[in-house]
Structures are given as C-alpha cells and as structure tokens.
C-alpha cells in the first residue's frame, strides 16, 4: 500500500519564533498518531534550520516549498537541493499552483526541479491541478494528464509524492467533492508506472472533511494549506479517523 503522507504547507507564514511556538504545541498532539502516517511540515526557508534542530530524532519530517535544478550558480532568490539536505530537509513541494500562477513555473521547470531534488535524496511533492475555467470547460482530465506527463519525464517514481490540488479549491473554502477527488486521483494513478506512489488531495482540507477525504480508496494523504497553521487544527487532520 502507498505510504500515507499528511503535509502542512505554511506558504509565506511564520517567523522562526512562531514556528517554534507551533511545534511546542503541535508535538504534544502526536502521541496517539499511528506510526504508519508520515507527518511533514513545509516551512519558509528562514524557519527550516531552527525547525530541523527542534525536530531532531522526532517523527515529524521537514519539507521545503521550492528547490532549484542547479547545484549552484547565479540564481538570485533560489535555493539548491544540497542547501536543503544539509539542514535536514526530507521533502520539497514542487509546482504548486501559486508558483505556476505568480512565478512562471511550467511543466518543464517542474520536471527539472524534481530530477534535481531526487538526485540529492529529497522526496518531491509534485502538485497538479486544474483551474475553475478549465474544469468548467471539461478540460480537467486533459490538463492533469499533461501536467503528469510533462512533470515526470525521467523521474524515479519510487521516490515521489503527487498532490492533486484543484486550483479553484485552494484557499477558497470550496472543497472538491471527495468522490470526485478520488476519481481524478485514480486517473492520475493510471498514468503512473508505479501504482504505489502516494497521491495526496489538497484544497481547503479541514478537520470537518478530512475523515471523508481519507476514506476514499485512491487518496493516500493530504497537502494542507491554511489549516496547517494552527497546531490543534492540523493535529486533528493528522489524526483523522
């Protein structure tokens, strides 16, 4: 069975102080969390090192929110896989819709970042998803298949997580119906060579819908945005029933 991975994406939130305050509260909620659930916090770059020291020897895995495809060079504002692994990062989010929308990310650059991450031992969380206009036009399947095929060229599918995040449900409070999310994630799985790839759902995941989401046959986890900023709220999601 694919591993269950519940990841919180903090985006551009939390200073180092705020991150440590979060952890102090959050870790106390994990005592009854089943061992087969991987818990990941994807924090801003400035908080990664201090979080890593706090997590040393614990069960929470550390994730970053982006990585460049080169080991070094004149790439102002970017960060390399070596820089991330040096401070204990295990996962990295790649191709989030906000990166695609605001920073020009493409399927081609997603692919380059994924390959670079894997070479240095990071586990990429590749995000795919359609916009409201694309869904309304009946293009969901075409868009998702294109993103998967473009993003996975020469990628090791044994070291990979995919997150299906319908763009129209991110931060809007509008959640894709769990049965429909399951259908699309099943479609994604059909495009893969490895049926054991963990595929998450993301998009307005909350305590009141996580149980239904995780009850679906094709869904192996969640990529959680705003609801991951509160330790008690995120703990309820991690400890879904």
N, C-alpha and C positions, 0 to 999 in steps of 0.2 A: 504494500500500500504506500502511496506517496506520503511523505512527511507532512504533518500539519504545522504550518508556519503562520503565526499571528504577528504582524509587524506594525508598529506605530510610526507614521511619517510626520514628524514635527514641523516640517517645512521651515519657514523663517520665523520660528518661535523659540523662546527660552534662551536666556543667558546661561553662563556656567553656574551661577548661583541658583537660578531657577531650576536648572537640570538636576542639581544635587538635591534640592528640596523635593523634587518629584520622586527621585529614586528612593529617598529615605522613607517616603510613604508607600510607594509602589511595591517595593520588595517585600514588605510585610504581608501583601495580599497573595503572594505566590506560594505560600507554604502548602496549599492543597491543590496546586496546579498539576495535572498529570504530567509525568516525565516525558511523554511522547509528543508534547506540544513545544515547539520552538518559539520562544518569545524574543522579538527583535525590536530595538529602538533605533530609529533612523534620525539622528540628530544633526543640527547645523555643524559645520566644520569646527567652529570655535569651541564647541562643547565636547567634541569627540574624545580628546585626550583626558580631560578630567573625569568623564564618564567611564572611560576604559579603566582607569585606576580604581574607581569605585566598584566596578563590576568584576574585577579580577577574582577568578575562582568561583564566580556565581553562575547562575543558569541563564541569565539574560545575555543575548548576543547583541553586539553593536553593529549598527549599519550607518552608512553614509548616504547622501542624497544625489551624488553625481561622481563621475570619475572621467578623466581624460584618457585618450587612446595612446598617448605617447608617454614614455618613461620620464622625460624631462624636456625642457625647451622654452621658447618664448611664447607662452600661452597664458597671458595675464588673466588672473581670476580663476584659473583651472587648478585641478589637483590630480596627482598621479596615483596609480594603484599602489606603488611602493610606499608613498607617503601615508596611505590609509592602513595598509597591513602593518606598518611599523608601530602604529599606536593601538593595534588590537582590533581593527575593524574586520568583520567577517562577511557582511552583506553590503550591497550597494544598489540603490534604486537607480534604474536607467530608463530613460524615455518617458518619464511622467508627462502627462498631457500638458502640465504647466510649462515644462521645459520645451515641449514641442510648440506650444502656442506663443510663449513670450521670448524664447531664446533660440528659435530656429532649428531645433532638433529635428532630424529626419530619420527615416528607417536606416539609411546608410550610416549616419553618425552613431545611432544606437548600436548598430552591429559592430562598429569599430570599438566602442566603449565596452561592449560585452566581451569581446575577444580579449581586450587588454585586461579587464577585470579577472577573467578566468585564468589567464597566464600567470597572474600573481597570487592566485589562490582565493580570490574573492568570489562570493556567490552572487551573481547578478539577479536582481528582481526586475524583470523586463515588463514595463507597463504598456498595455494596448487598450484601445477603446475608441468608440465612435462618438461623434457629436450628435446633438439633437437633430440638426438638419440632415445628417447622414442617415440617422435612424428613420426619420420621417420619410426620407426618400427611398427607404427599403434597401439601403446600401450597407447595413451592419455587417453582414457576412463578408462582403467583398472587401470592406475596409479592414476588418480583423485579419482575414487571410493574408492580405497584402502586408500588413504590419508584421505578422508572424514570419512569413516567408522572407521578407527583407531583413528582419532583425536577427534571424537565426542562421544566416549563411556562415558555414564553417564554425559553428558554435557547438560546444560539448553539451549535449542535452542531459548528461548525468550530473551536471553541476549548474543547476539552473532553477529559478522560480519565475513563474509568469503571473502577472496580476492583471485581471480583466477589470478595467475601470471605465465604465461608460461615462464619457466626459460630462454629459448632461446631469449626472447624479453626483458629481464631485462638489462638495461644499454647498449643495443646493437644498439639502434636506429631502430631496426626492431620491428614493432608492429604487433601483431596478427590481422588479418582482423576482423573488428568489427562484421560481421555476424558470423564468426567462434567463436569469443569470446562469443557472445550471445548464440550460440549453446552449448558450453561447460558449460557455467553458467546455462543454462536451465537444462543440465544433472545433475549438482551439486544440483540444486533445487529439482530435482526428488528424490534425496537421503535423503532429509530432512523431518522431521515430521512437521515442521513449515514453511509454504510457505511464511511467512512474514519476513524471515531472509534477512537482507541486504547483497547482494553479489556484491562486487566491481570487477572491472578489473584493473590490474596493469601490467606494462611492456611497457616502453617507451611512457608513456602518455605525450602528449604535447599540447600546445594551438591549433595546427592545426589539431588535431584529436579528441579532447575531445568532440566537438559537435556531431560528428558522433557516438562516443562510447556511449554517454549518451542518444542518440536517440533510442538505442536498447531496446527491450521490457523486457529483463531479467536482465539488468545491472542497479544497484542501486547506483553506486558510483565509485570512483577510488582511488587506492593506488598509490601515485605519488612519484617517487624517485628523480632523478636529477632535474627535472623541478620544484620541490618544494623549491629549494634552492634560487631562485630569487623571490623576493616578487611580482613584476609585472607579471612575467610569471605564478606563482602559482595562483595569483589573477584571471588571465584570465581563468584558468582551473576551479577554484571555481565558477566563474561567467559564466559558459558555457551557451550557448544559445540553 
